[in-house]
Amino acid sequence: MNKTLAISFSLKNTYRVNGILFSLKQIPLLKRLLPATLYKVKGLKIFANILSVLWEILSAFIGKFLYFITMVCGIGILYQALPSNQVFLHILLVLTVIGSFANTHLFNPTKDKYYAMILMRMDARKYTLVNYIYAILKGIIGFLPFTILFGMYRDVPLWFCILLPFCIAGMKLIYAAVSLWDYEKRGFGYNENKLSKYVWGGLALLLCIAYIPPAVGFALPSAVSMILFLACIPLGAAGLKKVLTFQDYYAINQELLFGLTNQMDSSAQRQLAKQVSEKKISADTSITSSRKGFEYLNELFIKRHKKILWNSTKKISCVCAFLVATVLVIIYLMPEARADLNRIVMTWLPYFVFIMYAINRGMNFTQALFMNCDHSLLTYSFYKQPNFILRLFQIRLREIMKINAVPALVIGGGLALILFASGGTDNPLNYVVLIVSVLCMSLFFSIHYLTVYYLLQPYNAGTELKSGTYRIIMSVTYLVCFALMRLRMPIMIFGLMTIVFCVLYSIAASVLVYRFAPKTFRIRI
């Protein structure tokens, strides 16, 4: 087992180090400094190995911290009417149920499994068990400091906070055992990366159970949540026995990795991506346009790709409208909650930067542009002339703004309605600033994604993301948006700052695209 674990770590570390070195090579400032024989430089490989080990350690804690600060405690503080420990345990229990089937570790097809079991012919049972047990132990260690920190802050007893990581691990083991029993019975393996529509429906239902009942004044009693959590320890032990005694790990992993095997081949990946994309593109030959030039090209693209570009936006808008309606109903049924909700709307506007970041469709839009348009047209020199690039950039910006503006209007208008229904404001201009600032957040992310796409063009011919700089910029964007969640500022101040920043960013983006995109807007090798 120790040898299997050592080989597993070595394998995972090797392709992670290669990935780090490749990303460094993609950063413009470093590209000229780093040698062509980058992968042979011992010092850089040592540096990449140190980064890889640090990431392995930090990854045990960072995700758990973000999970508690946002999904559990971040939203939990909105429910002031109920005891804090009751809300904390209620939300954590339901989210743990979701995590037991959405993040199993055991049924996740990954590259290291493909390399080890398919290419290197390692013992599938030993490899799977060693890595699964390691993942469970890593999860327990990663959860422990945060269940103690956040749990005690929410008045949960220390002894139970210590046991919580083992309860969470137990629930994962229960689901893993049930899935293995189901495989033995039906012969079909579970794949957490390919959830069925029924599983997605169950996930949505569980999210509603986690967050809506506390909003209307109900949560599972603390004692009930604690009993259900503690029951997961003995049940998890029984599940562990099933996991350890299951014999057919090669067959179940072979089924899991079948799709990944095809994806590892670049030509097969391009063909698969093309087929998936083509299914969503309208083949209606009657689609046409009366416009000219790039406007003609853009209108045909938007009409033919309507399903890709607009379906998710419509669904997001419907969900946002439903949530706004739910809050308005709560205000009507629970007048005592009005003051708290009014205070939240008046000072929590920075929080919605992260929400607008999460629902923005900029990345999907640019992926569709490259896959179904730019990867062909970029082979023509006229397509990269500064005037043409800027013109098409402006046209596309207008379209992505339309797509992102729909949920932004629903959220901005909904917040204005909630503000009015919860007691209003002394300054009527707050309503206008609230709506306009949310629209400007949407506009910023529309400009941001399209600008970065034009300046870095991160995709190769197989639509794989190959730019290290692009990843860095997207990561920084995420971190800034996440940091703003903790900021509290009046609507008028933050709203005006948002509007001004958006205007300045729009001007800067246009200048940068005009000056640099003719050189950077190209297909990566």
LODO-496301 format. One line per field, with one value per residue (C-alpha): residue number from 1; residue in one letter; x, y, z. Coordinates in nm, 4 decimals, padded with zeros to 6 digits. Example, Ala and Ser with C-alpha at 12.3 -4.5 7.8 and 13.67 -1.06 7.14 Angstrom:
<sites>
seq (1_2)
type (A_S)
X (01.2300_01.3670)
Y (-00.4500_-00.1060)
Z (00.7800_00.7140)
</sites>
This chain:
<sites>
seq (1_2_3_4_5_6_7_8_9_10_11_12_13_14_15_16_17_18_19_20_21_22_23_24_25_26_27_28_29_30_31_32_33_34_35_36_37_38_39_40_41_42_43_44_45_46_47_48_49_50_51_52_53_54_55_56_57_58_59_60_61_62_63_64_65_66_67_68_69_70_71_72_73_74_75_76_77_78_79_80_81_82_83_84_85_86_87_88_89_90_91_92_93_94_95_96_97_98_99_100_101_102_103_104_105_106_107_108_109_110_111_112_113_114_115_116_117_118_119_120_121_122_123_124_125_126_127_128_129_130_131_132_133_134_135_136_137_138_139_140_141_142_143_144_145_146_147_148_149_150_151_152_153_154_155_156_157_158_159_160_161_162_163_164_165_166_167_168_169_170_171_172_173_174_175_176_177_178_179_180_181_182_183_184_185_186_187_188_189_190_191_192_193_194_195_196_197_198_199_200_201_202_203_204_205_206_207_208_209_210_211_212_213_214_215_216_217_218_219_220_221_222_223_224_225_226_227_228_229_230_231_232_233_234_235_236_237_238_239_240_241_242_243_244_245_246_247_248_249_250_251_252_253_254_255_256_257_258_259_260_261_262_263_264_265_266_267_268_269_270_271_272_273_274_275_276_277_278_279_280_281_282_283_284_285_286_287_288_289_290_291_292_293_294_295_296_297_298_299_300_301_302_303_304_305_306_307_308_309_310_311_312_313_314_315_316_317_318_319_320_321_322_323_324_325_326_327_328_329_330_331_332_333_334_335_336_337_338_339_340_341_342_343_344_345_346_347_348_349_350_351_352_353_354_355_356_357_358_359_360_361_362_363_364_365_366_367_368_369_370_371_372_373_374_375_376_377_378_379_380_381_382_383_384_385_386_387_388_389_390_391_392_393_394_395_396_397_398_399_400_401_402_403_404_405_406_407_408_409_410_411_412_413_414_415_416_417_418_419_420_421_422_423_424_425_426_427_428_429_430_431_432_433_434_435_436_437_438_439_440_441_442_443_444_445_446_447_448_449_450_451_452_453_454_455_456_457_458_459_460_461_462_463_464_465_466_467_468_469_470_471_472_473_474_475_476_477_478_479_480_481_482_483_484_485_486_487_488_489_490_491_492_493_494_495_496_497_498_499_500_501_502_503_504_505_506_507_508_509_510_511_512_513_514_515_516_517_518_519_520_521_522_523_524_525)
type (M_N_K_T_L_A_I_S_F_S_L_K_N_T_Y_R_V_N_G_I_L_F_S_L_K_Q_I_P_L_L_K_R_L_L_P_A_T_L_Y_K_V_K_G_L_K_I_F_A_N_I_L_S_V_L_W_E_I_L_S_A_F_I_G_K_F_L_Y_F_I_T_M_V_C_G_I_G_I_L_Y_Q_A_L_P_S_N_Q_V_F_L_H_I_L_L_V_L_T_V_I_G_S_F_A_N_T_H_L_F_N_P_T_K_D_K_Y_Y_A_M_I_L_M_R_M_D_A_R_K_Y_T_L_V_N_Y_I_Y_A_I_L_K_G_I_I_G_F_L_P_F_T_I_L_F_G_M_Y_R_D_V_P_L_W_F_C_I_L_L_P_F_C_I_A_G_M_K_L_I_Y_A_A_V_S_L_W_D_Y_E_K_R_G_F_G_Y_N_E_N_K_L_S_K_Y_V_W_G_G_L_A_L_L_L_C_I_A_Y_I_P_P_A_V_G_F_A_L_P_S_A_V_S_M_I_L_F_L_A_C_I_P_L_G_A_A_G_L_K_K_V_L_T_F_Q_D_Y_Y_A_I_N_Q_E_L_L_F_G_L_T_N_Q_M_D_S_S_A_Q_R_Q_L_A_K_Q_V_S_E_K_K_I_S_A_D_T_S_I_T_S_S_R_K_G_F_E_Y_L_N_E_L_F_I_K_R_H_K_K_I_L_W_N_S_T_K_K_I_S_C_V_C_A_F_L_V_A_T_V_L_V_I_I_Y_L_M_P_E_A_R_A_D_L_N_R_I_V_M_T_W_L_P_Y_F_V_F_I_M_Y_A_I_N_R_G_M_N_F_T_Q_A_L_F_M_N_C_D_H_S_L_L_T_Y_S_F_Y_K_Q_P_N_F_I_L_R_L_F_Q_I_R_L_R_E_I_M_K_I_N_A_V_P_A_L_V_I_G_G_G_L_A_L_I_L_F_A_S_G_G_T_D_N_P_L_N_Y_V_V_L_I_V_S_V_L_C_M_S_L_F_F_S_I_H_Y_L_T_V_Y_Y_L_L_Q_P_Y_N_A_G_T_E_L_K_S_G_T_Y_R_I_I_M_S_V_T_Y_L_V_C_F_A_L_M_R_L_R_M_P_I_M_I_F_G_L_M_T_I_V_F_C_V_L_Y_S_I_A_A_S_V_L_V_Y_R_F_A_P_K_T_F_R_I_R_I)
X (00.0000_00.2835_00.4473_00.1169_00.0699_00.4269_00.3782_00.0419_00.1932_00.4859_00.2530_00.0197_00.3103_00.4790_00.1919_00.1156_00.4773_00.4661_00.1452_00.3063_00.6083_00.3832_00.1781_00.4949_00.5970_00.2662_00.3150_00.4355_00.6828_00.8484_00.8174_01.1304_01.3336_01.2650_01.4703_01.3197_01.4431_01.2320_01.1438_01.5146_01.6089_01.6647_01.6106_01.2745_01.1650_01.2538_01.0577_00.7588_00.7811_00.7747_00.4664_00.3032_00.3623_00.2421_-00.0732_-00.1353_-00.1196_-00.3159_-00.5849_-00.6845_-00.7841_-00.8624_-01.1724_-01.3133_-01.2566_-01.4350_-01.7133_-01.7806_-01.7348_-01.9792_-02.2164_-02.2610_-02.1816_-02.1916_-02.5544_-02.6354_-02.5909_-02.8952_-03.1213_-03.1134_-03.4513_-03.3294_-03.0538_-02.7180_-02.6232_-02.9572_-02.9153_-02.5481_-02.6197_-02.9306_-02.7453_-02.4320_-02.6331_-02.8171_-02.5029_-02.3185_-02.5862_-02.5281_-02.1514_-02.1848_-02.2995_-02.1689_-01.8105_-01.7465_-01.3720_-01.4329_-01.6399_-01.4501_-01.2712_-00.9375_-00.6203_-00.4078_-00.6469_-00.6211_-00.2417_-00.2117_-00.4752_-00.5030_-00.1536_00.0666_-00.1521_-00.1348_-00.3494_-00.6871_-00.8087_-00.4947_-00.4693_-00.8367_-00.8414_-00.5153_-00.6240_-00.9787_-00.8651_-00.6116_-00.8859_-01.1112_-00.8311_-00.7366_-01.1007_-01.1164_-00.7951_-00.9092_-01.2512_-01.1355_-00.9994_-01.3018_-01.5697_-01.4090_-01.3627_-01.7003_-01.8906_-01.7882_-01.8558_-02.2112_-02.2412_-02.1949_-02.0297_-01.6559_-01.6819_-01.9331_-01.7241_-01.4358_-01.6601_-01.8171_-01.5384_-01.5764_-01.9544_-01.9007_-01.6560_-01.9045_-02.1783_-01.9453_-01.8639_-02.2346_-02.3039_-01.9938_-02.1079_-02.4620_-02.3224_-02.1026_-02.3984_-02.5997_-02.3178_-02.3156_-02.6903_-02.7390_-02.3920_-02.3899_-02.1262_-02.1924_-02.0056_-02.0112_-01.9128_-02.2200_-02.5156_-02.8565_-03.1378_-03.3030_-02.9895_-02.9660_-03.3316_-03.2595_-02.9616_-03.1767_-03.4421_-03.1838_-03.0459_-03.3978_-03.4346_-03.1026_-03.1799_-03.5531_-03.6931_-03.4577_-03.5707_-03.9316_-03.8381_-03.7866_-03.4745_-03.4133_-03.3672_-03.0015_-03.0509_-03.2033_-02.9198_-02.6603_-02.8233_-02.8372_-02.4735_-02.3584_-02.5471_-02.3179_-02.0148_-02.1293_-02.3063_-01.9906_-01.7886_-02.0231_-01.9796_-01.6008_-01.6208_-01.8026_-01.5505_-01.2586_-01.4135_-01.5373_-01.3308_-01.4233_-01.2591_-01.0929_-01.4273_-01.5925_-01.2930_-01.2712_-01.6313_-01.5625_-01.2515_-01.3956_-01.5044_-01.1838_-00.9796_-01.1305_-01.0791_-00.7080_-00.6729_-00.6698_-00.8291_-01.1044_-01.1521_-01.1906_-01.4371_-01.6367_-01.6421_-01.7530_-02.0340_-02.1609_-02.1488_-02.3221_-02.6175_-02.6849_-02.6502_-02.9584_-02.9415_-03.2347_-03.1280_-03.3981_-03.2075_-03.0763_-03.0045_-03.0604_-02.7535_-02.4122_-02.0514_-01.9673_-02.3252_-02.4402_-02.1837_-02.2768_-02.6538_-02.6244_-02.3997_-02.6414_-02.9461_-02.7820_-02.6338_-02.9397_-02.9680_-02.6063_-02.6154_-02.9637_-03.0980_-02.8845_-02.9533_-03.3281_-03.2974_-03.0801_-03.3283_-03.6189_-03.4328_-03.3478_-03.7111_-03.8249_-03.5810_-03.6941_-04.0583_-03.9712_-03.8104_-04.1128_-04.3426_-04.1253_-04.1530_-04.5316_-04.5616_-04.2947_-04.3073_-04.0474_-03.7860_-03.8280_-03.5739_-03.2993_-03.3683_-03.3730_-03.0357_-02.8926_-03.0048_-02.8777_-02.5254_-02.4651_-02.4398_-02.0683_-02.1816_-02.3605_-02.0353_-01.9583_-02.3104_-02.2838_-01.9429_-02.0932_-02.3886_-02.2056_-02.1994_-01.8852_-01.6716_-01.9434_-01.9861_-01.6144_-01.5854_-01.8743_-01.7168_-01.3874_-01.5187_-01.7794_-01.6409_-01.2987_-01.0903_-01.1668_-01.1712_-00.8448_-00.6639_-00.7473_-00.5290_-00.8133_-00.9819_-00.6939_-00.6815_-00.7164_-01.0280_-01.2050_-01.1068_-01.2377_-01.5602_-01.6330_-01.5322_-01.7938_-02.0629_-01.9916_-01.9788_-02.3262_-02.4538_-02.2947_-02.4257_-02.7771_-02.7359_-02.6017_-02.8392_-03.1493_-03.0603_-02.8962_-03.2247_-03.4112_-03.1650_-03.1394_-03.5151_-03.5746_-03.3426_-03.5206_-03.8568_-03.7225_-03.5839_-03.9202_-04.1218_-03.8939_-03.9370_-03.7836_-03.5160_-03.5009_-03.3211_-03.5253_-03.2066_-03.0931_-03.3457_-03.1978_-02.8374_-02.9185_-03.0563_-02.7921_-02.4996_-02.6061_-02.6329_-02.2843_-02.1478_-02.2941_-02.1462_-01.8035_-01.7872_-01.9111_-01.6297_-01.3761_-01.4228_-01.4348_-01.1303_-00.9212_-01.0326_-00.9141_-00.5879_-00.4845_-00.6955_-00.6322_-00.7621_-00.5791_-00.7342_-00.8849_-01.0520_-00.8224_-00.7288_-00.3551_-00.2796_-00.1239_-00.1788_-00.5493_-00.5756_-00.3953_-00.6245_-00.9364_-00.8075_-00.7344_-01.0823_-01.2348_-01.0303_-01.1218_-01.4916_-01.4716_-01.2996_-01.5761_-01.8283_-01.6923_-01.7252_-02.0194_-02.0896_-02.3968_-02.5723_-02.4986_-02.1224_-02.0507_-02.3042_-02.1484_-01.8002_-01.9179_-02.0682_-01.7574_-01.5225_-01.7285_-01.7170_-01.3391_-01.2820_-01.4887_-01.2698_-00.9459_-01.0633_-01.1415_-00.7977_-00.6159_-00.8079_-00.7423_-00.3674_-00.2760_-00.5400_-00.4000_-00.0900_-00.2492_-00.5758_-00.4517_-00.4828_-00.2505_-00.0278)
Y (00.0000_00.2409_00.1760_00.2393_00.5650_00.6759_00.5986_00.7757_01.0901_01.0802_01.0452_01.3217_01.5479_01.4912_01.6111_01.8892_02.0118_01.9953_02.1951_02.4623_02.4874_02.5118_02.7885_02.9828_02.9599_03.1164_03.4345_03.7091_03.8663_03.5302_03.3789_03.5486_03.4859_03.1144_02.8794_02.6595_02.3530_02.4606_02.1080_02.0173_02.3052_02.1521_02.4728_02.5419_02.1816_02.2100_02.5368_02.3741_02.0750_02.3078_02.4830_02.1452_02.0243_02.3561_02.3332_01.9770_02.0998_02.4218_02.2501_02.0529_02.3766_02.6520_02.4888_02.4084_02.7630_02.9098_02.6541_02.7576_03.1317_03.1409_02.8432_02.7736_03.0786_03.3506_03.2815_03.1598_03.5067_03.6245_03.4172_03.6168_03.5004_03.1455_03.0262_03.0395_02.6783_02.5531_02.7327_02.6303_02.2597_02.2616_02.4130_02.2029_01.8791_01.9341_02.0536_01.7448_01.5260_01.7095_01.6679_01.2953_01.2354_01.5462_01.5151_01.1451_01.1211_00.7529_00.8059_01.0984_01.0181_01.1998_01.2006_01.0414_00.7430_00.7123_00.7265_00.4774_00.2152_00.2307_00.3284_00.1959_-00.1083_-00.0522_-00.2682_-00.0927_-00.2039_-00.0975_00.2318_00.3200_00.2299_00.4084_00.7285_00.7163_00.6641_00.9438_01.1736_01.0893_01.1529_01.4746_01.5841_01.5118_01.7066_01.9926_02.0210_01.9908_02.3445_02.5065_02.2955_02.3951_02.7620_02.8265_02.5728_02.7176_03.0680_02.9440_02.7983_02.4342_02.2217_02.1651_01.7835_01.7815_02.0222_01.7723_01.4845_01.6743_01.5956_01.2244_01.2564_01.4225_01.1488_00.8882_01.0259_01.0079_00.6455_00.5637_00.6939_00.5224_00.1885_00.2320_00.3125_00.0006_-00.2160_-00.0620_-00.1397_-00.5030_-00.5200_-00.3282_-00.3171_00.0603_00.2775_00.6200_00.9172_01.2381_01.4399_01.3235_01.3756_01.2925_01.5460_01.3675_01.4064_01.7741_01.8112_01.6487_01.8775_02.1856_02.0560_02.0002_02.3515_02.4863_02.2740_02.4098_02.7801_02.8471_02.6932_02.9018_03.2101_03.1476_03.0684_02.6921_02.4806_02.1322_02.1368_02.1185_01.7863_01.6286_01.7518_01.6249_01.2804_01.2518_01.3576_01.1159_00.8292_00.8740_00.7506_00.3880_00.3788_00.5145_00.2367_-00.0159_00.1673_00.1541_-00.2220_-00.2421_-00.0109_-00.2243_-00.5589_-00.4579_-00.6436_-00.5156_-00.1724_-00.2260_-00.2725_00.0236_00.2501_00.1291_00.2389_00.5716_00.6418_00.5406_00.8944_01.0404_00.8049_00.9649_01.3121_01.2443_01.2171_01.5675_01.4693_01.2778_01.5719_01.8154_01.5835_01.5345_01.9093_01.9747_01.7203_01.8558_02.2108_02.1248_01.9731_02.3131_02.5117_02.5719_02.4070_02.6116_02.7267_02.9944_03.1996_03.5116_03.8788_04.2045_04.3677_04.4170_04.3400_04.2402_04.3184_04.0487_03.8004_03.8768_03.8525_03.5143_03.3903_03.5071_03.3569_03.0201_02.9966_03.1211_02.7989_02.8203_03.1907_03.2509_02.9317_02.9518_03.3264_03.2639_02.9936_03.2152_03.5018_03.2754_03.1543_03.5146_03.6199_03.3275_03.4234_03.7868_03.6752_03.4486_03.7374_03.9589_03.6857_03.6586_04.0356_04.0094_03.7111_03.8208_04.1998_04.1687_04.0749_04.4031_04.6031_04.3430_04.3028_04.6796_04.7090_04.4300_04.5871_04.9299_04.8112_04.4768_04.5994_04.4949_04.1359_04.1345_04.1837_03.8177_03.7142_03.8971_03.7361_03.3917_03.4273_03.6164_03.4260_03.5920_03.2777_03.0723_03.3509_03.3707_02.9905_02.9806_03.2639_03.0836_02.7329_02.8241_03.1358_03.2786_02.9607_02.9635_03.3368_03.4019_03.2346_03.5427_03.8529_04.1042_03.9683_04.0987_04.4574_04.7107_04.8859_04.5575_04.4119_04.7146_04.7198_04.3523_04.3897_04.6653_04.4611_04.1544_04.3610_04.4894_04.1313_03.9941_04.2998_04.2102_03.8521_03.9510_04.2465_04.0264_03.8659_04.1944_04.3798_04.1106_04.1337_04.5145_04.5635_04.2933_04.4614_04.7934_04.6223_04.4535_04.7865_04.9535_04.6696_04.6483_05.0119_05.2149_05.4828_05.8548_05.9207_05.8045_05.8233_05.5048_05.3069_05.4370_05.3871_05.0334_04.9268_05.1089_04.9850_04.6195_04.6740_04.8275_04.5234_04.3089_04.5440_04.5278_04.1486_04.1507_04.3903_04.2098_03.8630_03.9891_04.2155_03.9398_03.7068_03.9519_04.0416_03.6871_03.4509_03.1535_02.8674_02.6397_02.4720_02.2046_02.4745_02.3798_02.6583_02.7124_03.0557_03.0776_03.4537_03.4032_03.1664_03.4147_03.7035_03.4916_03.3813_03.7406_03.8419_03.5701_03.6697_04.0395_03.9564_03.7215_03.9874_04.2369_04.0010_04.1099_04.4817_04.6802_05.0209_05.2402_05.2071_05.5618_05.5468_05.1998_05.2356_05.5582_05.4073_05.1077_05.3260_05.5454_05.2461_05.0729_05.3784_05.4162_05.0432_05.0526_05.3311_05.1584_04.8242_04.9775_05.1440_04.8232_04.6102_04.8565_04.8797_04.5231_04.2806_04.2743_04.1077_03.8972_03.7846_03.4601_03.0832_02.9369_02.6464)
Z (00.0000_00.0855_-00.2516_-00.4300_-00.2413_-00.3267_-00.6973_-00.6921_-00.5408_-00.7833_-01.0815_-00.9724_-00.8846_-01.2230_-01.4394_-01.1909_-01.2120_-01.5921_-01.5836_-01.3629_-01.5940_-01.8981_-01.7328_-01.6501_-02.0148_-02.1182_-01.9116_-02.1534_-01.9093_-01.8415_-02.1874_-02.3218_-02.0081_-01.9743_-02.1940_-02.4652_-02.2722_-01.9762_-01.8597_-01.8241_-01.5925_-01.2494_-01.0508_-01.2131_-01.1575_-00.7887_-00.7705_-00.9419_-00.7061_-00.4047_-00.5467_-00.6111_-00.2545_-00.1096_-00.3203_-00.2010_00.1590_00.1062_-00.1024_00.2073_00.3800_00.1271_-00.0210_00.3234_00.4448_00.1416_00.1861_00.5451_00.4938_00.1996_00.1811_00.5543_00.7676_00.5004_00.4175_00.7694_00.9204_00.7257_00.9517_01.2735_01.4080_01.4852_01.7208_01.5419_01.6244_01.4904_01.1563_01.1303_01.1810_00.9594_00.6619_00.7146_00.7375_00.4094_00.2282_00.3569_00.2000_-00.1301_-00.0985_-00.0346_-00.3953_-00.5753_-00.4436_-00.3829_-00.4660_-00.5431_-00.8584_-01.0053_-01.3351_-01.3261_-01.5348_-01.2624_-01.2536_-01.6315_-01.6261_-01.3376_-01.4145_-01.7941_-01.9120_-01.6295_-01.5494_-01.1750_-00.9488_-00.9724_-00.6298_-00.4423_-00.6304_-00.5776_-00.2075_-00.1261_-00.2972_-00.1616_00.1969_00.1518_00.0198_00.3171_00.5690_00.3880_00.4099_00.7835_00.8497_00.6247_00.7894_01.1526_01.2174_01.0516_01.2190_01.5507_01.4559_01.2933_01.5016_01.8377_01.7047_01.6374_01.9916_01.8877_02.1648_02.1202_02.1435_01.8577_01.6488_01.6770_01.5664_01.2745_01.0196_01.0975_01.0507_00.7113_00.6093_00.7304_00.5063_00.2060_00.2919_00.3186_-00.0298_-00.1706_-00.0254_-00.1587_-00.5051_-00.4979_-00.3950_-00.6773_-00.9228_-00.8153_-00.8622_-01.1905_-01.3438_-01.3988_-01.2340_-01.0847_-01.2353_-01.0319_-01.3401_-01.5337_-01.3034_-01.4461_-01.4618_-01.1687_-00.9570_-01.0547_-00.9566_-00.6206_-00.5714_-00.6390_-00.3977_-00.1247_-00.1722_-00.1238_00.1910_00.3190_00.2771_00.2435_00.5700_00.7916_00.6000_00.7064_01.0652_01.0605_01.0940_01.2252_01.6024_01.6998_01.8755_01.5642_01.3414_01.5896_01.6098_01.2308_01.2043_01.4759_01.3106_01.0109_01.2092_01.2678_00.9314_00.7704_00.9368_00.7751_00.4455_00.4858_00.5218_00.1877_00.0230_00.1493_00.0502_-00.2968_-00.5569_-00.9026_-00.8972_-01.2348_-01.4119_-01.2436_-01.3144_-01.6727_-01.7204_-01.5484_-01.7535_-02.0892_-02.1746_-02.0326_-02.2518_-02.5601_-02.4190_-02.3684_-02.7460_-02.8942_-03.2260_-03.0471_-02.8108_-03.0987_-03.2677_-02.9473_-02.8719_-03.2293_-03.2086_-02.8754_-03.0067_-03.3336_-03.1470_-02.9897_-03.3118_-03.5237_-03.8670_-03.9964_-04.3439_-04.3471_-04.0875_-04.2586_-04.1981_-04.3848_-04.2296_-04.3884_-04.3021_-03.9439_-03.8349_-04.0801_-03.9447_-03.5848_-03.6352_-03.8076_-03.5254_-03.2533_-03.4272_-03.4940_-03.1425_-02.9569_-02.7560_-02.6343_-02.5554_-02.4190_-02.2559_-01.9414_-01.9122_-01.9182_-01.6504_-01.4283_-01.4671_-01.3687_-01.0584_-00.9607_-01.0094_-00.7936_-00.5143_-00.5258_-00.5049_-00.2099_-00.0201_-00.0898_00.0459_00.3574_00.4071_00.3788_00.6149_00.8630_00.9139_01.1908_00.9270_00.7369_00.9338_00.8902_00.5183_00.4689_00.6422_00.4276_00.0988_00.2054_00.2936_00.1185_-00.2410_-00.2661_-00.1977_-00.5327_-00.7229_-00.6504_-00.7480_-01.0806_-01.1334_-01.0713_-01.3099_-01.5862_-01.9174_-02.0521_-02.0577_-02.2313_-02.4869_-02.5708_-02.5903_-02.8361_-03.0369_-03.0695_-03.1293_-03.3883_-03.5511_-03.4668_-03.4935_-03.8684_-03.9395_-03.7545_-04.0462_-04.2614_-04.2282_-04.2828_-03.9688_-03.7559_-03.8803_-03.5911_-03.7246_-03.7949_-03.4578_-03.2696_-03.4727_-03.4128_-03.0470_-03.0029_-03.1798_-02.9681_-02.6514_-02.7306_-02.7643_-02.4473_-02.2615_-02.3749_-02.2564_-01.9143_-01.8723_-01.8363_-01.4993_-01.3936_-01.4468_-01.2542_-00.9632_-00.9653_-00.9992_-00.7390_-00.4899_-00.5456_-00.4802_-00.1669_-00.0455_-00.1020_00.0568_00.3602_00.4576_00.1772_00.1962_00.2696_-00.0586_-00.3653_-00.5756_-00.3990_-00.6059_-00.9320_-00.8211_-00.7034_-01.0426_-01.2492_-01.0373_-01.0719_-01.4487_-01.4435_-01.2584_-01.5355_-01.7963_-01.6323_-01.6440_-02.0045_-02.1003_-01.8825_-02.0305_-02.3896_-02.3426_-02.1867_-02.4678_-02.7345_-02.5588_-02.4627_-02.6796_-02.4495_-02.6676_-02.9062_-03.2115_-02.9850_-02.7691_-02.4767_-02.2358_-02.2869_-02.1408_-01.7953_-01.7923_-01.8611_-01.5632_-01.3397_-01.4423_-01.3900_-01.0483_-00.9443_-01.0651_-00.8485_-00.5418_-00.5746_-00.6134_-00.3160_-00.1027_-00.1845_-00.0228_00.3152_00.2378_00.3739_00.2163_00.1567_-00.1782_-00.2881_-00.2284_-00.3650_-00.6472_-00.7784_-00.7476_-00.9513_-01.2245_-01.2573_-01.2574_-01.5263_-01.7555_-01.7142_-01.7673_-02.0882_-02.2321_-02.1286_-02.2730_-02.6122_-02.6303_-02.5291_-02.7781_-03.0611_-02.9865_-02.8910_-03.0194_-03.3785_-03.2309_-02.9570_-03.1174_-03.2744_-03.2432_-02.9829_-03.0720)
</sites>
